[in-house]
Amino acid sequence: MLATIQHNNQTFEVDLSKPIDISIPLTNSDENPIAWYIEKPVIEPVVFGDWIGKVSEGKSSTNFNNIFFNPHGHGTHTECLGHITREFYSVNQSLKQFFFLAELISVVPEIEGEDLVITSDSIKTALDVTLKLGVPREAIVIRTIPNLESKKQLKYSNTNPPYLDEEAARFIRESGIKHLLIDLPSVDKEHDEGKLLAHKAFWNVTDVNNLNEDARLDCTITEMIFVPNEVKDGSYLLNLQMAPFENDASPSKPILYKI
């Protein structure tokens, strides 16, 4: 199923029959990734007295489950600047378009003391290698190296995962990129005393209590993705799918189509 896309005076083709899903599914098993010191998700049937919402139990004609989870800690999720502001902002209201030109890059975090940090230089270098269409990108997808399958089941709490430094997040913002996707539980350091420097730099938030007028209300960060190794760096059409929760973040299913 080939589609011809016209965008910013450029024409290109994508094959819609070959989607590349870079989300991590949410399960109630020990295989589910976890961050931020919480337990695994709970998916269980509704119970009313002796009635159980599960067909296999023989008392219901339907499967009727409750699901308890946290979008930030239990898998792929997309968030807006409401994640860090005093005033409520909903990602469902912030994200109103869903297709974007994206650049997938692979970067090796650098050792800085006890941390592994993604620097602006590493992002610039990777973009210089991959950018070929000459069209500004609206989204960036960052895959960290090494890229192991175990990322899909990692328990991140108290492990000090790699993160973006403030300058890298500012560079992404100043490049005009509005949607940042990364295969880590956060763009910021796990224990950073609440500074959230990368979040603030990307969204251009200078005052979380009284939001500055030039903050980027229509920009998003998507965390805890997984990009398989066979997917090559380069240009893609991104379909950023998201559940319509009125919340600062929502579980999401980003899909790439090779250009």
C-alpha positions in Angstrom: 0.0 0.0 0.0 2.1 2.9 -1.3 1.2 6.5 -0.4 2.7 9.6 -1.9 3.3 12.3 0.6 3.7 16.0 -0.3 5.3 18.0 2.5 7.3 21.3 2.6 7.6 21.3 -1.2 9.0 17.8 -1.1 7.4 14.6 -2.4 8.2 11.1 -1.1 6.7 7.7 -0.8 6.0 5.4 2.1 4.6 1.9 2.2 1.7 1.9 4.7 1.7 -1.9 4.6 5.1 -2.0 6.4 4.6 -0.2 9.7 7.5 -0.3 12.3 6.0 -0.3 15.8 8.5 1.2 18.3 6.2 0.9 21.3 6.5 -1.5 24.2 3.3 -3.3 25.0 1.8 -3.0 28.5 1.3 -6.4 30.3 0.6 -7.6 33.8 3.6 -10.0 33.8 7.1 -9.6 35.2 8.2 -9.0 31.6 6.8 -5.5 31.7 9.4 -2.7 32.1 9.1 -0.6 35.2 10.4 2.8 36.3 9.9 5.2 39.2 9.7 2.7 42.1 6.2 1.3 41.4 4.9 -2.3 41.0 4.0 -4.0 37.7 0.6 -3.1 36.1 -2.5 -4.9 37.2 -5.0 -6.3 34.6 -7.8 -8.3 36.3 -11.4 -9.1 35.7 -14.2 -7.2 37.5 -15.8 -9.1 40.3 -19.4 -8.6 41.6 -20.1 -11.1 44.3 -19.8 -14.5 42.7 -19.8 -13.1 39.2 -16.3 -12.8 37.5 -15.8 -10.9 34.2 -13.9 -13.7 32.6 -15.3 -16.1 30.0 -13.1 -18.9 31.1 -14.5 -18.8 34.6 -17.9 -19.8 33.2 -19.9 -17.0 34.7 -19.6 -14.3 32.1 -20.3 -14.0 28.4 -17.5 -11.4 28.0 -14.0 -10.6 29.3 -14.4 -7.5 31.4 -11.1 -6.3 32.9 -10.0 -3.4 35.0 -6.5 -2.1 34.2 -4.3 -0.2 36.8 -1.1 1.3 35.5 1.0 4.4 35.4 1.8 5.9 32.0 5.2 7.3 33.1 6.4 4.1 34.7 4.9 1.2 32.8 5.9 1.5 29.2 5.8 3.7 26.1 4.1 7.0 26.8 3.8 10.5 25.4 3.8 13.6 27.6 3.3 17.3 27.3 4.7 20.2 29.4 1.9 19.6 31.9 4.1 16.9 33.3 6.2 19.6 35.0 3.9 22.6 35.4 1.8 23.8 38.3 -1.1 24.5 36.0 -2.8 21.5 34.4 -2.2 20.8 30.7 -3.4 17.8 28.9 -1.4 15.9 26.3 -4.7 15.1 24.6 -5.2 18.8 24.0 -1.6 19.5 23.1 -1.2 16.9 20.4 -3.6 17.6 17.6 -1.6 16.4 14.6 -0.3 12.9 14.4 2.0 12.5 11.3 5.5 14.0 11.2 8.7 13.8 9.4 11.1 12.1 11.8 14.8 11.3 11.9 16.0 8.1 13.6 19.5 8.4 15.0 21.6 6.0 17.2 23.9 7.5 19.8 26.4 6.2 22.4 26.0 7.9 25.8 29.2 9.4 27.1 30.7 8.7 30.5 30.6 11.7 32.8 31.6 10.7 36.3 29.1 8.0 37.4 26.6 9.0 34.7 26.0 8.1 31.0 25.0 11.3 29.2 23.7 12.0 25.7 25.4 15.2 24.6 24.5 17.7 21.9 27.7 16.9 20.0 26.6 13.2 19.7 23.2 14.2 18.4 24.6 16.7 16.0 27.1 14.1 14.6 24.3 11.5 14.2 22.0 14.0 12.4 24.8 15.1 10.1 25.2 11.5 9.0 21.5 10.6 8.5 19.9 13.8 7.2 19.6 13.5 3.4 16.2 15.1 2.3 17.2 18.6 3.1 13.8 19.1 4.9 13.6 20.3 8.5 12.5 17.4 10.8 9.5 17.8 13.1 10.5 14.7 15.2 13.6 13.0 16.4 13.8 9.3 17.5 16.8 8.5 19.6 18.1 5.0 20.0 20.8 4.5 22.6 23.7 2.0 22.1 24.0 -0.7 23.1 20.5 -1.6 22.0 19.6 -4.8 23.7 16.3 -6.7 23.6 16.3 -6.6 27.4 15.3 -2.9 27.3 11.8 -4.1 26.8 11.8 -5.7 30.3 14.2 -3.6 32.3 13.5 -2.5 35.9 14.9 1.0 35.8 14.3 2.1 39.4 17.5 3.2 41.2 19.7 2.2 38.2 20.7 5.7 37.1 19.9 5.2 33.4 21.5 7.4 30.7 19.9 10.8 30.1 20.0 13.9 27.9 22.1 16.8 29.1 20.5 20.2 29.1 22.5 21.5 26.1 21.3 18.5 24.0 17.7 19.2 24.8 18.2 22.9 24.0 19.8 22.0 20.7 16.9 19.8 19.8 14.5 22.6 20.6 16.5 25.2 18.7 16.6 22.8 15.7 12.8 23.3 15.4 12.1 19.7 16.4 8.7 19.5 18.2 8.5 15.8 19.1 11.3 14.0 20.9 11.2 10.2 21.2 13.7 8.2 23.2 14.3 4.7 24.5 14.9 5.7 28.1 12.5 6.1 31.0 13.2 9.8 31.1 15.1 12.5 29.3 16.4 13.6 32.7 18.7 12.1 35.3 16.8 9.7 37.7 17.9 11.5 40.8 18.4 15.2 39.9 16.8 17.0 42.9 13.8 17.9 40.8 15.8 20.1 38.4 14.4 18.4 35.2 16.8 20.4 33.1 16.2 18.5 29.9 12.4 18.6 30.1 12.5 22.4 30.8 15.0 23.1 28.0 13.0 21.1 25.4 9.7 22.7 26.3 11.3 26.1 26.9 9.8 26.3 30.4 11.4 28.9 32.5 8.8 29.1 35.2 6.8 26.0 36.2 4.5 28.1 38.5 3.6 30.8 36.1 4.1 29.4 32.6 6.1 31.7 30.4 4.4 32.8 27.1 7.0 31.3 24.8 6.8 27.8 26.4 6.2 25.1 23.8 2.6 23.9 24.4 2.3 21.9 21.2 5.5 19.8 21.7 5.8 16.3 23.2 8.3 13.9 24.7 7.8 10.2 24.2 9.8 7.9 26.5 10.4 4.1 26.8 10.2 3.3 23.1 12.2 0.4 21.6 13.6 0.5 18.1 14.8 -2.9 16.8 18.4 -3.1 15.6 17.3 -4.1 12.1 15.6 -0.7 11.7 18.2 1.6 10.1 19.0 5.2 11.0 17.5 7.7 8.6 14.3 9.4 7.6 10.8 8.1 8.4 7.2 9.2 8.5 6.1 9.1 12.1 2.5 8.3 13.2 2.3 9.3 16.8 -0.7 7.4 18.1 -1.9 8.0 21.6 -4.9 7.1 23.9 -7.1 10.2 24.4 -6.6 10.6 28.1 -7.0 14.1 29.6 -3.8 13.8 31.6 -0.2 15.1 31.3 0.8 11.8 29.7 -0.9 8.9 27.9 0.2 5.5 26.8 1.2 5.7 23.2 2.0 3.6 20.1 4.5 5.5 17.8 4.7 3.9 14.3 7.5 4.6 11.8 7.2 4.2 8.0 10.5 4.2 6.0 10.8 7.0 3.5 
